[in-house]
Amino acid sequence: MQLLYFGLFSVAYALTLMGNTAIVCAVRWDQRLHTPMYILLGNFSLLEICYVTTTVPNMLANFLSTSKSISFVSCFAQFYFFFSLGRDEGFYLCIMAFDRYLAVCRPLHYPRIMTKQLYTGLVIFGWSCGFVLFLTPVVLISQLPFCGPNIIDHFMCDPVPLMTLSCSEDTTTQLIYCTFNAIFMFGTFLFILCSYALVILAVLKMSSAASKRKAFSTCASHLTVVTLFFGSVTVMYSSPGSGRPVEVQKIVALFYSVITPLCNPLIYSLRNKEMKNALRKVFGTEIPVHKT
């Protein structure tokens, strides 16, 4: 079974890297995609590559290893980078929702508002904010006393099984951790929900059927990714002390750490004509037509 899991997750990891790298390359090399929406999407795909790489290679190595051990420092480094990048994904989904709101609801003001300076600042904010905000919970959990046996019943250094290994139940640390999670999840999700509610209202008022279809197609892709991301994360981390079975925790964690990054490139590319054309052009599958 270990070899079977290794094969399955190796394929999933390779496909995730290929799909997200293809989007990054398409945005980088196709001049038609040098717009705020696609620049944000390219950064989101690059973020997905970093996100999945913090856990999956170590998980694959453990499938082939007999010891399956990780040092204290490596464990908390993985914990910090994985969840900081996860928070960055949430912020990027907010930024992308804000961009769609401006493009659909304020189309005449969009070029003046979404300047290069603004979207560059948003890109930097999206990459850095999670690393700054998640530093406090990581430091607090790392200071808990761990007396042994120090066996993590999980495929990664997840905060829930880490806190259960502590010798003493630190309610203050759990409260701070839950507060950080609640503010992040409900704050970002509410922002995205309000943004897309305004977008949908604006789309319904459009007179052109073609414009409606294009706007709904773009928003549908974004909302699908939002649902996949926030659905699994909310189930897992809204209340870490809820006593869910360990196997359920692993399956949910597997969903948002492996399955979601694998699906995102398909969701964004298959429903987007410009992205499909750019991918064909970049990877040489576009067939030139010569008019006579």
Salt bridges, closest charged atoms under 4 A:
ASP30 OD2 - ARG32 NH2 2.93
ASP99 OD2 - ARG100 NH2 2.87
ASP153 OD1 - LYS250 NZ 2.84
GLU247 OE2 - LYS250 NZ 3.71
GLU274 OE2 - LYS214 NZ 3.55
